[in-house]
Amino acid sequence: MKITDIRAYPVWVGQRNLCLVKVETEDGLYGWGESGLSSRELAVKSAVEHYRDFLIGQDSRNIGALWQEMYRSQYFEGGRVLTAAISAIDIALWDIAGKRLGLPVYQLLGGKQRNEIPCFVTTTKAMGDELIEDAKAKAAQGWQVIRATTGEHGNGESATVYDVRKSIAAAAGCLTELRQELGNEYVIGIDYHHRLSIPETASFCAQMPAGTLDFLEEPIRDQTPSAYQALRQMVDVPFAIGEEFSSKWDYRPYIEEDITNFARVDICNVGGFTEAMKVAAMAETHYIDLMPHDPLGPICTAATIHMCAAVPNLSWCEVDPYESATPDHEKYFINRPIHENGVFQISDAPGIGVDVREDLVKEQSFKFWETPRLIKPDGSYTNW
C-alpha cells in the first residue's frame, strides 16, 4: 500500500505541453494524474519531485491526510504551482484507490448522480459571419450550449495589438445576431479571458439586448472579489468564474457572497478530487452549478468526468476546442474519453479508466511555449 515512486512527465502532446504524473505503490498498482498549470509545467515538475521525497513510504490510502501534508507542510501555503502539483498527485492516488477496490472513482465519491455528462462546445472563430456560420453548424450537429471566444488569439512569436473597444463592438453585434439566428432554445456564452475592465464589461453588456447571453465567463481579473461585486450591480448576465482558483479558499468569497453563478472548477489546478468535491459542496449550498474547466489532456478529462458524475450540481462540462490534438491523444492514451452527441459517457473501469503509454511518453520532450502576448494600441501589456 505504500508509495514507492512518483514521476512527472512534462511533455509536448498535440498542441500543448501536458504535465502527467505517475504514482506507484509497493503492491504493483499505479495511478495517473495531470497538472493544469499550462505553460509552467517545469515548475510543477519540480514541486512534484519535492513532494516525492517525503511521500515515498507513506500509505497511499490516506489521501486526505497526504493532501493536508502537501498543502500545509511549507510555511507559505498554497499557490498555483503547488496546488497544480498536489492536484496531479491527488488524482493519481484516487486512481490507485479505485483500482485497488475494483471500482470507478465516482463510486468512491458517492456513486453516479447522472447517466451521462452534458457538455458545451466552443467556437474560436473571429467575430462576424465566420463565427455565426460555425455556431450554426455546431447547432446543426446537435450542440445545445455554445461558447464563443473573442476570436482574437494572438501568437507566441510576437505581440499582437488588441483594441478592446473594437472587440466589444464586434462581439456585441455578432452575439446579438447569433441569438437572433439560433433563437432562445440554445445556450450562448462568451469567454472574455480577463481582458476587460469593470466599465468595459458594463458597456459590452449594455450594447446587447437582454437575454442575448446566458453566461459571461471571466470578463475581468479575479483577484479582487469586490471588483466583481461592483460589476454584479451593473450587469444582469450570469457570471462563470473560477478556472484559475487553486483552493476552496479562493472560491469562498465568490460562493458565499453569491458573486458567481457557474463555478469553473479545474480539478487539475484546484487540488484534485479531494479539494474539488469540497468546492462542489460549498457551491451546492448556494445553488451554484459547476461548469468545469478542461482544455487539457485525457487524464484531466477523465478525472473531470468522474467528478461530474458524482456531484448533484452540474451544468455542462467543457469540451477541448482544439481537435488538432486528437491524433496524439489516440497515440499516447488508452481508453481516453470521447464525447458523442454532446455528452461524455461515464466509464465503469476501475480508477479513472484511462491509462498512458508510458514508453511512448518517455520518448517525448518538453517544448518551450508561452501564451500569446497582447498589447493595447498604446503599447501597454494586456491579458491574453
Secondary structure, 3 states (H helix, E strand, C coil): CEEEEEEEEEEEECCEEEEEEEEEECCCCEEEEEECCCCCHHHHHHHHHHHHHHHCCCECCCHHHHHHHHHHCCCCCCCHHHHHHHHHHHHHHHHHHHHHHCCEHHHHCCCCCCCEEEEEEEECCCCCHHHHHHHHHHHHCCCCEEEECCCCCCCCCCCEECCHHHHHHHHHHHHHHHHHHHCCCCEEEEECCCCCCHHHHHHHHHCCCCCCCCEEECCCCCCCHHHHHHHHCCCCCCEEECCCCCCHHHHHHHHHCCCCCEECCCHHHHCHHHHHHHHHHHHHCCCCEECCCCCCCHHHHHHHHHHHHHCCCECCEECCCCHHHHHHHHHHEECCCCCECCEEECCCCCECCCEECHHHHCCCCCCCCCCCCEECCCCCEECC
